[in-house]
Amino acid sequence: MTEQPSAGLPDQFRELATENEKRMKAIQDQIANQLEAQRKAVADLVESQQKAFADFLEQQRSVKITDHWEAQRKAISEQIEHQRKAFTDLVERQWTAQKKAIEDAQHAIVGRFRPKPDEPKSDEPKSDEPKSDEPKSDEPKSDE
């Protein structure tokens, strides 16, 4: 009889050991599942944060790009306006110079064909012309 209790003891021990192994396996599976769920939750959170940060950077970049393009547009507009003003000033100066040159040329042409108001007409004798032996009024007199 003493063998029976000792013979049954190893069987009970095996059953308990098997049950413990099953419980340990269940606990390990449960821990593994929890760890996997936590890993997935952390990965989703990290992915969500990365996406939010990327969206934020894109938005900031868009604002910066918009600001940059607006600054570029403004600079180009100012440069075009400056060049337009410079071109307009140049054209006005050229116009004024050409107008004056044309007027001067017209006066010179008219002056060749028209006698000056203080000069007598070419067919009339000039009364203030010096005689051939007298020096002209604008020539210096020689001291002889």
N, CA, C and O atoms as a GROMACS GRO file, in nm:
protein
  576
    1MET      N    1   0.080  -0.118   0.000
    1MET     CA    2   0.000   0.000   0.000
    1MET      C    3   0.084   0.124   0.000
    1MET      O    4   0.046   0.229  -0.052
    2THR      N    5   0.193   0.109   0.057
    2THR     CA    6   0.279   0.224   0.057
    2THR      C    7   0.327   0.258  -0.083
    2THR      O    8   0.362   0.372  -0.111
    3GLU      N    9   0.328   0.161  -0.170
    3GLU     CA   10   0.369   0.186  -0.307
    3GLU      C   11   0.262   0.263  -0.383
    3GLU      O   12   0.293   0.345  -0.469
    4GLN      N   13   0.141   0.236  -0.352
    4GLN     CA   14   0.035   0.304  -0.422
    4GLN      C   15   0.039   0.454  -0.399
    4GLN      O   16   0.036   0.532  -0.494
    5PRO      N   17   0.045   0.495  -0.274
    5PRO     CA   18   0.053   0.639  -0.257
    5PRO      C   19   0.176   0.695  -0.327
    5PRO      O   20   0.170   0.802  -0.387
    6SER      N   21   0.287   0.624  -0.319
    6SER     CA   22   0.405   0.677  -0.385
    6SER      C   23   0.395   0.659  -0.536
    6SER      O   24   0.450   0.739  -0.612
    7ALA      N   25   0.325   0.556  -0.579
    7ALA     CA   26   0.306   0.538  -0.722
    7ALA      C   27   0.208   0.641  -0.774
    7ALA      O   28   0.223   0.685  -0.888
    8GLY      N   29   0.108   0.681  -0.700
    8GLY     CA   30   0.011   0.782  -0.742
    8GLY      C   31   0.067   0.923  -0.734
    8GLY      O   32   0.020   1.014  -0.802
    9LEU      N   33   0.164   0.938  -0.650
    9LEU     CA   34   0.224   1.070  -0.632
    9LEU      C   35   0.290   1.121  -0.760
    9LEU      O   36   0.269   1.236  -0.798
   10PRO      N   37   0.368   1.040  -0.825
   10PRO     CA   38   0.425   1.090  -0.951
   10PRO      C   39   0.318   1.119  -1.055
   10PRO      O   40   0.336   1.213  -1.133
   11ASP      N   41   0.211   1.046  -1.060
   11ASP     CA   42   0.105   1.076  -1.157
   11ASP      C   43   0.039   1.210  -1.124
   11ASP      O   44   0.013   1.292  -1.212
   12GLN      N   45   0.012   1.231  -0.994
   12GLN     CA   46  -0.047   1.358  -0.953
   12GLN      C   47   0.051   1.473  -0.982
   12GLN      O   48   0.014   1.581  -1.027
   13PHE      N   49   0.175   1.443  -0.954
   13PHE     CA   50   0.276   1.545  -0.979
   13PHE      C   51   0.283   1.579  -1.127
   13PHE      O   52   0.295   1.696  -1.163
   14ARG      N   53   0.274   1.479  -1.212
   14ARG     CA   54   0.274   1.502  -1.356
   14ARG      C   55   0.151   1.580  -1.398
   14ARG      O   56   0.160   1.672  -1.480
   15GLU      N   57   0.035   1.544  -1.341
   15GLU     CA   58  -0.087   1.617  -1.374
   15GLU      C   59  -0.075   1.764  -1.331
   15GLU      O   60  -0.110   1.856  -1.405
   16LEU      N   61  -0.025   1.783  -1.209
   16LEU     CA   62  -0.006   1.921  -1.161
   16LEU      C   63   0.095   1.995  -1.247
   16LEU      O   64   0.076   2.111  -1.281
   17ALA      N   65   0.202   1.928  -1.282
   17ALA     CA   66   0.304   1.990  -1.366
   17ALA      C   67   0.246   2.024  -1.504
   17ALA      O   68   0.275   2.130  -1.559
   18THR      N   69   0.164   1.934  -1.558
   18THR     CA   70   0.101   1.959  -1.688
   18THR      C   71   0.004   2.076  -1.679
   18THR      O   72  -0.001   2.163  -1.766
   19GLU      N   73  -0.075   2.076  -1.570
   19GLU     CA   74  -0.168   2.188  -1.549
   19GLU      C   75  -0.093   2.320  -1.534
   19GLU      O   76  -0.131   2.422  -1.591
   20ASN      N   77   0.014   2.313  -1.458
   20ASN     CA   78   0.096   2.434  -1.440
   20ASN      C   79   0.154   2.480  -1.574
   20ASN      O   80   0.159   2.600  -1.603
   21GLU      N   81   0.197   2.386  -1.653
   21GLU     CA   82   0.252   2.420  -1.785
   21GLU      C   83   0.144   2.484  -1.872
   21GLU      O   84   0.170   2.581  -1.942
   22LYS      N   85   0.021   2.428  -1.867
   22LYS     CA   86  -0.090   2.484  -1.944
   22LYS      C   87  -0.120   2.626  -1.896
   22LYS      O   88  -0.140   2.717  -1.977
   23ARG      N   89  -0.123   2.644  -1.762
   23ARG     CA   90  -0.149   2.777  -1.707
   23ARG      C   91  -0.037   2.874  -1.748
   23ARG      O   92  -0.063   2.987  -1.789
   24MET      N   93   0.086   2.827  -1.736
   24MET     CA   94   0.200   2.910  -1.773
   24MET      C   95   0.193   2.946  -1.922
   24MET      O   96   0.221   3.059  -1.961
   25LYS      N   97   0.156   2.849  -2.005
   25LYS     CA   98   0.143   2.874  -2.149
   25LYS      C   99   0.032   2.975  -2.174
   25LYS      O  100   0.048   3.065  -2.255
   26ALA      N  101  -0.082   2.960  -2.104
   26ALA     CA  102  -0.193   3.054  -2.119
   26ALA      C  103  -0.150   3.194  -2.075
   26ALA      O  104  -0.182   3.293  -2.140
   27ILE      N  105  -0.077   3.200  -1.962
   27ILE     CA  106  -0.028   3.330  -1.914
   27ILE      C  107   0.070   3.390  -2.014
   27ILE      O  108   0.065   3.510  -2.043
   28GLN      N  109   0.160   3.306  -2.066
   28GLN     CA  110   0.256   3.355  -2.165
   28GLN      C  111   0.185   3.405  -2.290
   28GLN      O  112   0.219   3.510  -2.344
   29ASP      N  113   0.083   3.328  -2.336
   29ASP     CA  114   0.006   3.371  -2.453
   29ASP      C  115  -0.066   3.503  -2.426
   29ASP      O  116  -0.069   3.593  -2.509
   30GLN      N  117  -0.123   3.511  -2.305
   30GLN     CA  118  -0.194   3.634  -2.267
   30GLN      C  119  -0.096   3.752  -2.264
   30GLN      O  120  -0.127   3.860  -2.314
   31ILE      N  121   0.022   3.731  -2.204
   31ILE     CA  122   0.123   3.838  -2.199
   31ILE      C  123   0.169   3.874  -2.340
   31ILE      O  124   0.184   3.991  -2.373
   32ALA      N  125   0.191   3.772  -2.422
   32ALA     CA  126   0.234   3.796  -2.561
   32ALA      C  127   0.127   3.875  -2.636
   32ALA      O  128   0.158   3.969  -2.709
   33ASN      N  129   0.001   3.836  -2.617
   33ASN     CA  130  -0.108   3.910  -2.683
   33ASN      C  131  -0.115   4.054  -2.634
   33ASN      O  132  -0.135   4.146  -2.714
   34GLN      N  133  -0.099   4.073  -2.502
   34GLN     CA  134  -0.101   4.208  -2.448
   34GLN      C  135   0.017   4.290  -2.501
   34GLN      O  136   0.002   4.407  -2.539
   35LEU      N  137   0.135   4.227  -2.504
   35LEU     CA  138   0.252   4.297  -2.558
   35LEU      C  139   0.234   4.332  -2.706
   35LEU      O  140   0.269   4.442  -2.749
   36GLU      N  141   0.178   4.239  -2.782
   36GLU     CA  142   0.152   4.265  -2.924
   36GLU      C  143   0.052   4.378  -2.940
   36GLU      O  144   0.069   4.466  -3.025
   37ALA      N  145  -0.055   4.377  -2.857
   37ALA     CA  146  -0.155   4.484  -2.863
   37ALA      C  147  -0.092   4.619  -2.826
   37ALA      O  148  -0.119   4.720  -2.889
   38GLN      N  149  -0.008   4.619  -2.723
   38GLN     CA  150   0.060   4.742  -2.683
   38GLN      C  151   0.158   4.789  -2.791
   38GLN      O  152   0.167   4.908  -2.821
   39ARG      N  153   0.231   4.692  -2.849
   39ARG     CA  154   0.324   4.727  -2.957
   39ARG      C  155   0.250   4.789  -3.074
   39ARG      O  156   0.293   4.889  -3.131
   40LYS      N  157   0.136   4.727  -3.109
   40LYS     CA  158   0.055   4.779  -3.220
   40LYS      C  159  -0.001   4.916  -3.184
   40LYS      O  160  -0.001   5.006  -3.269
   41ALA      N  161  -0.047   4.936  -3.061
   41ALA     CA  162  -0.100   5.065  -3.019
   41ALA      C  163   0.008   5.172  -3.024
   41ALA      O  164  -0.016   5.283  -3.070
   42VAL      N  165   0.128   5.137  -2.976
   42VAL     CA  166   0.240   5.232  -2.980
   42VAL      C  167   0.278   5.262  -3.124
   42VAL      O  168   0.303   5.378  -3.158
   43ALA      N  169   0.284   5.160  -3.209
   43ALA     CA  170   0.317   5.180  -3.350
   43ALA      C  171   0.212   5.270  -3.417
   43ALA      O  172   0.247   5.359  -3.494
   44ASP      N  173   0.084   5.244  -3.389
   44ASP     CA  174  -0.022   5.329  -3.444
   44ASP      C  175  -0.010   5.472  -3.395
   44ASP      O  176  -0.027   5.567  -3.471
   45LEU      N  177   0.021   5.487  -3.265
   45LEU     CA  178   0.037   5.620  -3.207
   45LEU      C  179   0.155   5.693  -3.271
   45LEU      O  180   0.145   5.810  -3.307
   46VAL      N  181   0.267   5.622  -3.285
   46VAL     CA  182   0.385   5.681  -3.348
   46VAL      C  183   0.355   5.720  -3.493
   46VAL      O  184   0.391   5.828  -3.538
   47GLU      N  185   0.288   5.630  -3.564
   47GLU     CA  186   0.251   5.659  -3.703
   47GLU      C  187   0.158   5.779  -3.710
   47GLU      O  188   0.175   5.866  -3.796
   48SER      N  189   0.062   5.785  -3.620
   48SER     CA  190  -0.031   5.898  -3.615
   48SER      C  191   0.043   6.028  -3.585
   48SER      O  192   0.017   6.131  -3.648
   49GLN      N  193   0.136   6.022  -3.489
   49GLN     CA  194   0.214   6.142  -3.455
   49GLN      C  195   0.304   6.184  -3.572
   49GLN      O  196   0.318   6.303  -3.600
   50GLN      N  197   0.363   6.086  -3.639
   50GLN     CA  198   0.447   6.118  -3.754
   50GLN      C  199   0.365   6.182  -3.865
   50GLN      O  200   0.408   6.279  -3.928
   51LYS      N  201   0.245   6.128  -3.888
   51LYS     CA  202   0.158   6.184  -3.991
   51LYS      C  203   0.115   6.325  -3.953
   51LYS      O  204   0.115   6.415  -4.037
   52ALA      N  205   0.079   6.344  -3.826
   52ALA     CA  206   0.039   6.478  -3.780
   52ALA      C  207   0.155   6.576  -3.793
   52ALA      O  208   0.136   6.690  -3.835
   53PHE      N  209   0.275   6.531  -3.758
   53PHE     CA  210   0.392   6.617  -3.769
   53PHE      C  211   0.422   6.647  -3.916
   53PHE      O  212   0.455   6.761  -3.951
   54ALA      N  213   0.412   6.547  -4.001
   54ALA     CA  214   0.435   6.568  -4.145
   54ALA      C  215   0.332   6.666  -4.201
   54ALA      O  216   0.366   6.754  -4.280
   55ASP      N  217   0.206   6.650  -4.159
   55ASP     CA  218   0.102   6.744  -4.204
   55ASP      C  219   0.132   6.886  -4.156
   55ASP      O  220   0.117   6.982  -4.230
   56PHE      N  221   0.176   6.896  -4.030
   56PHE     CA  222   0.211   7.026  -3.974
   56PHE      C  223   0.326   7.089  -4.053
   56PHE      O  224   0.322   7.207  -4.088
   57LEU      N  225   0.430   7.007  -4.080
   57LEU     CA  226   0.543   7.059  -4.158
   57LEU      C  227   0.500   7.101  -4.298
   57LEU      O  228   0.545   7.204  -4.349
   58GLU      N  229   0.414   7.021  -4.358
   58GLU     CA  230   0.364   7.055  -4.492
   58GLU      C  231   0.286   7.186  -4.488
   58GLU      O  232   0.300   7.271  -4.576
   59GLN      N  233   0.204   7.200  -4.386
   59GLN     CA  234   0.128   7.324  -4.371
   59GLN      C  235   0.223   7.442  -4.351
   59GLN      O  236   0.205   7.547  -4.413
   60GLN      N  237   0.324   7.424  -4.264
   60GLN     CA  238   0.421   7.531  -4.243
   60GLN      C  239   0.499   7.559  -4.371
   60GLN      O  240   0.525   7.675  -4.405
   61ARG      N  241   0.535   7.454  -4.442
   61ARG     CA  242   0.607   7.470  -4.568
   61ARG      C  243   0.519   7.543  -4.668
   61ARG      O  244   0.566   7.630  -4.741
   62SER      N  245   0.391   7.506  -4.670
   62SER     CA  246   0.298   7.574  -4.761
   62SER      C  247   0.288   7.722  -4.726
   62SER      O  248   0.288   7.808  -4.815
   63VAL      N  249   0.280   7.751  -4.597
   63VAL     CA  250   0.275   7.891  -4.555
   63VAL      C  251   0.404   7.960  -4.594
   63VAL      O  252   0.402   8.072  -4.647
   64LYS      N  253   0.518   7.893  -4.567
   64LYS     CA  254   0.646   7.952  -4.603
   64LYS      C  255   0.658   7.967  -4.754
   64LYS      O  256   0.707   8.068  -4.803
   65ILE      N  257   0.614   7.865  -4.827
   65ILE     CA  258   0.619   7.872  -4.973
   65ILE      C  259   0.529   7.985  -5.021
   65ILE      O  260   0.567   8.062  -5.109
   66THR      N  261   0.409   7.994  -4.964
   66THR     CA  262   0.318   8.101  -5.002
   66THR      C  263   0.380   8.236  -4.970
   66THR      O  264   0.376   8.328  -5.053
   67ASP      N  265   0.438   8.249  -4.851
   67ASP     CA  266   0.504   8.374  -4.815
   67ASP      C  267   0.621   8.402  -4.908
   67ASP      O  268   0.642   8.516  -4.950
   68HIS      N  269   0.698   8.297  -4.939
   68HIS     CA  270   0.812   8.313  -5.029
   68HIS      C  271   0.766   8.359  -5.167
   68HIS      O  272   0.822   8.453  -5.224
   69TRP      N  273   0.664   8.293  -5.221
   69TRP     CA  274   0.615   8.331  -5.354
   69TRP      C  275   0.554   8.470  -5.352
   69TRP      O  276   0.568   8.545  -5.449
   70GLU      N  277   0.487   8.505  -5.244
   70GLU     CA  278   0.431   8.639  -5.234
   70GLU      C  279   0.543   8.743  -5.230
   70GLU      O  280   0.533   8.848  -5.294
   71ALA      N  281   0.648   8.714  -5.155
   71ALA     CA  282   0.763   8.805  -5.151
   71ALA      C  283   0.829   8.815  -5.288
   71ALA      O  284   0.868   8.924  -5.332
   72GLN      N  285   0.842   8.701  -5.356
   72GLN     CA  286   0.901   8.702  -5.491
   72GLN      C  287   0.813   8.782  -5.587
   72GLN      O  288   0.864   8.863  -5.665
   73ARG      N  289   0.682   8.761  -5.580
   73ARG     CA  290   0.591   8.834  -5.667
   73ARG      C  291   0.600   8.984  -5.642
   73ARG      O  292   0.603   9.064  -5.735
   74LYS      N  293   0.606   9.020  -5.514
   74LYS     CA  294   0.614   9.162  -5.479
   74LYS      C  295   0.746   9.222  -5.528
   74LYS      O  296   0.747   9.332  -5.583
   75ALA      N  297   0.856   9.150  -5.510
   75ALA     CA  298   0.986   9.198  -5.555
   75ALA      C  299   0.988   9.215  -5.707
   75ALA      O  300   1.040   9.314  -5.758
   76ILE      N  301   0.930   9.118  -5.777
   76ILE     CA  302   0.926   9.126  -5.924
   76ILE      C  303   0.838   9.243  -5.967
   76ILE      O  304   0.873   9.317  -6.058
   77SER      N  305   0.724   9.260  -5.901
   77SER     CA  306   0.635   9.372  -5.934
   77SER      C  307   0.705   9.505  -5.912
   77SER      O  308   0.694   9.596  -5.994
   78GLU      N  309   0.777   9.517  -5.800
   78GLU     CA  310   0.850   9.641  -5.772
   78GLU      C  311   0.959   9.664  -5.876
   78GLU      O  312   0.980   9.776  -5.921
   79GLN      N  313   1.027   9.557  -5.914
   79GLN     CA  314   1.133   9.569  -6.014
   79GLN      C  315   1.073   9.610  -6.149
   79GLN      O  316   1.129   9.696  -6.218
   80ILE      N  317   0.962   9.549  -6.187
   80ILE     CA  318   0.896   9.585  -6.313
   80ILE      C  319   0.851   9.731  -6.309
   80ILE      O  320   0.868   9.804  -6.407
   81GLU      N  321   0.794   9.773  -6.197
   81GLU     CA  322   0.749   9.912  -6.184
   81GLU      C  323   0.868  10.008  -6.193
   81GLU      O  324   0.860  10.113  -6.257
   82HIS      N  325   0.978   9.971  -6.129
   82HIS     CA  326   1.099  10.054  -6.135
   82HIS      C  327   1.151  10.062  -6.279
   82HIS      O  328   1.187  10.170  -6.326
   83GLN      N  329   1.154   9.948  -6.348
   83GLN     CA  330   1.201   9.947  -6.487
   83GLN      C  331   1.106  10.025  -6.578
   83GLN      O  332   1.150  10.095  -6.669
   84ARG      N  333   0.975  10.013  -6.552
   84ARG     CA  334   0.878  10.087  -6.631
   84ARG      C  335   0.897  10.237  -6.613
   84ARG      O  336   0.893  10.314  -6.710
   85LYS      N  337   0.919  10.279  -6.488
   85LYS     CA  338   0.941  10.421  -6.459
   85LYS      C  339   1.070  10.469  -6.525
   85LYS      O  340   1.073  10.576  -6.586
   86ALA      N  341   1.176  10.388  -6.514
   86ALA     CA  342   1.303  10.425  -6.577
   86ALA      C  343   1.287  10.433  -6.729
   86ALA      O  344   1.341  10.525  -6.791
   87PHE      N  345   1.215  10.340  -6.788
   87PHE     CA  346   1.192  10.341  -6.932
   87PHE      C  347   1.110  10.464  -6.972
   87PHE      O  348   1.140  10.530  -7.072
   88THR      N  349   1.006  10.493  -6.895
   88THR     CA  350   0.922  10.611  -6.923
   88THR      C  351   1.005  10.738  -6.914
   88THR      O  352   0.993  10.826  -7.000
   89ASP      N  353   1.089  10.749  -6.811
   89ASP     CA  354   1.175  10.867  -6.797
   89ASP      C  355   1.271  10.878  -6.915
   89ASP      O  356   1.292  10.987  -6.968
   90LEU      N  357   1.329  10.765  -6.956
   90LEU     CA  358   1.420  10.765  -7.070
   90LEU      C  359   1.348  10.809  -7.197
   90LEU      O  360   1.400  10.891  -7.272
   91VAL      N  361   1.229  10.755  -7.221
   91VAL     CA  362   1.153  10.791  -7.341
   91VAL      C  363   1.118  10.939  -7.336
   91VAL      O  364   1.125  11.007  -7.439
   92GLU      N  365   1.079  10.991  -7.220
   92GLU     CA  366   1.045  11.134  -7.209
   92GLU      C  367   1.168  11.221  -7.235
   92GLU      O  368   1.158  11.323  -7.304
   93ARG      N  369   1.285  11.182  -7.181
   93ARG     CA  370   1.408  11.259  -7.206
   93ARG      C  371   1.445  11.254  -7.354
   93ARG      O  372   1.484  11.355  -7.413
   94GLN      N  373   1.432  11.134  -7.414
   94GLN     CA  374   1.463  11.124  -7.557
   94GLN      C  375   1.365  11.206  -7.639
   94GLN      O  376   1.404  11.273  -7.735
   95TRP      N  377   1.239  11.202  -7.603
   95TRP     CA  378   1.136  11.278  -7.674
   95TRP      C  379   1.168  11.427  -7.665
   95TRP      O  380   1.163  11.499  -7.765
   96THR      N  381   1.201  11.474  -7.544
   96THR     CA  382   1.233  11.615  -7.525
   96THR      C  383   1.357  11.652  -7.606
   96THR      O  384   1.359  11.756  -7.671
   97ALA      N  385   1.461  11.568  -7.603
   97ALA     CA  386   1.583  11.595  -7.678
   97ALA      C  387   1.556  11.595  -7.829
   97ALA      O  388   1.606  11.681  -7.901
   98GLN      N  389   1.478  11.498  -7.876
   98GLN     CA  390   1.446  11.493  -8.019
   98GLN      C  391   1.361  11.612  -8.061
   98GLN      O  392   1.381  11.669  -8.168
   99LYS      N  393   1.267  11.649  -7.976
   99LYS     CA  394   1.181  11.764  -8.006
   99LYS      C  395   1.265  11.891  -8.015
   99LYS      O  396   1.247  11.971  -8.107
  100LYS      N  397   1.357  11.908  -7.919
  100LYS     CA  398   1.444  12.025  -7.921
  100LYS      C  399   1.535  12.022  -8.044
  100LYS      O  400   1.556  12.125  -8.108
  101ALA      N  401   1.588  11.905  -8.078
  101ALA     CA  402   1.674  11.894  -8.196
  101ALA      C  403   1.597  11.927  -8.323
  101ALA      O  404   1.649  11.994  -8.412
  102ILE      N  405   1.473  11.881  -8.331
  102ILE     CA  406   1.390  11.912  -8.449
  102ILE      C  407   1.362  12.061  -8.455
  102ILE      O  408   1.371  12.122  -8.562
  103GLU      N  409   1.327  12.119  -8.341
  103GLU     CA  410   1.301  12.264  -8.338
  103GLU      C  411   1.426  12.342  -8.375
  103GLU      O  412   1.419  12.438  -8.451
  104ASP      N  413   1.542  12.302  -8.321
  104ASP     CA  414   1.668  12.369  -8.355
  104ASP      C  415   1.698  12.356  -8.504
  104ASP      O  416   1.740  12.451  -8.569
  105ALA      N  417   1.674  12.236  -8.558
  105ALA     CA  418   1.698  12.214  -8.702
  105ALA      C  419   1.602  12.299  -8.784
  105ALA      O  420   1.642  12.357  -8.885
  106GLN      N  421   1.475  12.308  -8.741
  106GLN     CA  422   1.378  12.390  -8.813
  106GLN      C  423   1.419  12.538  -8.808
  106GLN      O  424   1.408  12.609  -8.909
  107HIS      N  425   1.465  12.583  -8.693
  107HIS     CA  426   1.508  12.723  -8.681
  107HIS      C  427   1.630  12.749  -8.767
  107HIS      O  428   1.642  12.854  -8.830
  108ALA      N  429   1.722  12.652  -8.771
  108ALA     CA  430   1.842  12.668  -8.853
  108ALA      C  431   1.805  12.671  -9.000
  108ALA      O  432   1.860  12.752  -9.076
  109ILE      N  433   1.714  12.585  -9.042
  109ILE     CA  434   1.673  12.581  -9.183
  109ILE      C  435   1.599  12.709  -9.219
  109ILE      O  436   1.626  12.771  -9.322
  110VAL      N  437   1.507  12.749  -9.133
  110VAL     CA  438   1.430  12.872  -9.159
  110VAL      C  439   1.525  12.991  -9.157
  110VAL      O  440   1.508  13.083  -9.237
  111GLY      N  441   1.622  12.992  -9.068
  111GLY     CA  442   1.717  13.102  -9.059
  111GLY      C  443   1.802  13.116  -9.183
  111GLY      O  444   1.846  13.227  -9.213
  112ARG      N  445   1.828  13.013  -9.254
  112ARG     CA  446   1.907  13.020  -9.377
  112ARG      C  447   1.828  13.083  -9.492
  112ARG      O  448   1.882  13.153  -9.577
  113PHE      N  449   1.700  13.056  -9.490
  113PHE     CA  450   1.619  13.107  -9.600
  113PHE      C  451   1.551  13.238  -9.566
  113PHE      O  452   1.507  13.309  -9.657
  114ARG      N  453   1.540  13.273  -9.444
  114ARG     CA  454   1.474  13.394  -9.401
  114ARG      C  455   1.578  13.487  -9.340
  114ARG      O  456   1.658  13.443  -9.257
  115PRO      N  457   1.579  13.611  -9.377
  115PRO     CA  458   1.676  13.702  -9.316
  115PRO      C  459   1.640  13.728  -9.170
  115PRO      O  460   1.524  13.721  -9.130
  116LYS      N  461   1.743  13.757  -9.092
  116LYS     CA  462   1.718  13.789  -8.952
  116LYS      C  463   1.645  13.922  -8.947
  116LYS      O  464   1.661  14.004  -9.038
  117PRO      N  465   1.566  13.946  -8.846
  117PRO     CA  466   1.486  14.068  -8.843
  117PRO      C  467   1.569  14.196  -8.846
  117PRO      O  468   1.522  14.296  -8.900
  118ASP      N  469   1.689  14.198  -8.793
  118ASP     CA  470   1.770  14.320  -8.793
  118ASP      C  471   1.853  14.334  -8.920
  118ASP      O  472   1.917  14.438  -8.939
  119GLU      N  473   1.855  14.231  -9.007
  119GLU     CA  474   1.931  14.239  -9.132
  119GLU      C  475   1.838  14.283  -9.244
  119GLU      O  476   1.722  14.242  -9.247
  120PRO      N  477   1.888  14.366  -9.338
  120PRO     CA  478   1.805  14.403  -9.454
  120PRO      C  479   1.795  14.285  -9.548
  120PRO      O  480   1.876  14.193  -9.542
  121LYS      N  481   1.700  14.289  -9.632
  121LYS     CA  482   1.682  14.182  -9.730
  121LYS      C  483   1.800  14.180  -9.824
  121LYS      O  484   1.865  14.282  -9.844
  122SER      N  485   1.828  14.066  -9.882
  122SER     CA  486   1.948  14.049  -9.964
  122SER      C  487   1.948  14.136 -10.090
  122SER      O  488   2.056  14.166 -10.140
  123ASP      N  489   1.833  14.178 -10.144
  123ASP     CA  490   1.832  14.260 -10.264
  123ASP      C  491   1.849  14.408 -10.233
  123ASP      O  492   1.872  14.488 -10.324
  124GLU      N  493   1.838  14.444 -10.104
  124GLU     CA  494   1.860  14.584 -10.066
  124GLU      C  495   2.006  14.602 -10.028
  124GLU      O  496   2.068  14.510  -9.974
  125PRO      N  497   2.063  14.720 -10.055
  125PRO     CA  498   2.202  14.745 -10.015
  125PRO      C  499   2.209  14.760  -9.863
  125PRO      O  500   2.118  14.815  -9.800
  126LYS      N  501   2.316  14.711  -9.807
  126LYS     CA  502   2.332  14.720  -9.663
  126LYS      C  503   2.395  14.854  -9.631
  126LYS      O  504   2.502  14.887  -9.682
  127SER      N  505   2.330  14.930  -9.548
  127SER     CA  506   2.377  15.065  -9.518
  127SER      C  507   2.488  15.065  -9.413
  127SER      O  508   2.569  15.158  -9.411
  128ASP      N  509   2.493  14.967  -9.329
  128ASP     CA  510   2.594  14.966  -9.224
  128ASP      C  511   2.717  14.884  -9.259
  128ASP      O  512   2.800  14.858  -9.172
  129GLU      N  513   2.729  14.841  -9.387
  129GLU     CA  514   2.848  14.768  -9.426
  129GLU      C  515   2.963  14.865  -9.436
  129GLU      O  516   2.948  14.974  -9.492
  130PRO      N  517   3.077  14.828  -9.382
  130PRO     CA  518   3.191  14.919  -9.393
  130PRO      C  519   3.244  14.922  -9.536
  130PRO      O  520   3.223  14.830  -9.615
  131LYS      N  521   3.312  15.028  -9.565
  131LYS     CA  522   3.372  15.038  -9.699
  131LYS      C  523   3.489  14.943  -9.704
  131LYS      O  524   3.541  14.902  -9.601
  132SER      N  525   3.529  14.909  -9.820
  132SER     CA  526   3.633  14.809  -9.836
  132SER      C  527   3.764  14.851  -9.771
  132SER      O  528   3.840  14.764  -9.730
  133ASP      N  529   3.795  14.982  -9.760
  133ASP     CA  530   3.920  15.023  -9.698
  133ASP      C  531   3.909  15.036  -9.547
  133ASP      O  532   4.012  15.047  -9.480
  134GLU      N  533   3.789  15.036  -9.491
  134GLU     CA  534   3.771  15.043  -9.346
  134GLU      C  535   3.759  14.901  -9.290
  134GLU      O  536   3.699  14.815  -9.355
  135PRO      N  537   3.814  14.876  -9.171
  135PRO     CA  538   3.798  14.742  -9.114
  135PRO      C  539   3.654  14.719  -9.069
  135PRO      O  540   3.582  14.813  -9.036
  136LYS      N  541   3.615  14.595  -9.069
  136LYS     CA  542   3.481  14.561  -9.024
  136LYS      C  543   3.473  14.585  -8.875
  136LYS      O  544   3.575  14.584  -8.806
  137SER      N  545   3.353  14.605  -8.824
  137SER     CA  546   3.336  14.643  -8.684
  137SER      C  547   3.380  14.534  -8.587
  137SER      O  548   3.420  14.564  -8.475
  138ASP      N  549   3.372  14.409  -8.628
  138ASP     CA  550   3.411  14.303  -8.538
  138ASP      C  551   3.558  14.265  -8.554
  138ASP      O  552   3.608  14.182  -8.477
  139GLU      N  553   3.631  14.324  -8.654
  139GLU     CA  554   3.773  14.298  -8.669
  139GLU      C  555   3.850  14.400  -8.586
  139GLU      O  556   3.809  14.516  -8.578
  140PRO      N  557   3.959  14.359  -8.524
  140PRO     CA  558   4.036  14.458  -8.447
  140PRO      C  559   4.109  14.554  -8.541
  140PRO      O  560   4.158  14.515  -8.647
  141LYS      N  561   4.114  14.677  -8.499
  141LYS     CA  562   4.183  14.781  -8.581
  141LYS      C  563   4.334  14.767  -8.559
  141LYS      O  564   4.381  14.741  -8.448
  142SER      N  565   4.405  14.783  -8.664
  142SER     CA  566   4.549  14.776  -8.650
  142SER      C  567   4.604  14.915  -8.623
  142SER      O  568   4.554  15.012  -8.680
  143ASP      N  569   4.704  14.926  -8.539
  143ASP     CA  570   4.763  15.056  -8.503
  143ASP      C  571   4.878  15.084  -8.596
  143ASP      O  572   4.990  15.038  -8.571
  144GLU      N  573   4.854  15.158  -8.703
  144GLU     CA  574   4.958  15.189  -8.801
  144GLU      C  575   5.005  15.329  -8.784
  144GLU      O  576   5.093  15.374  -8.857
   0.00000   0.00000   0.00000
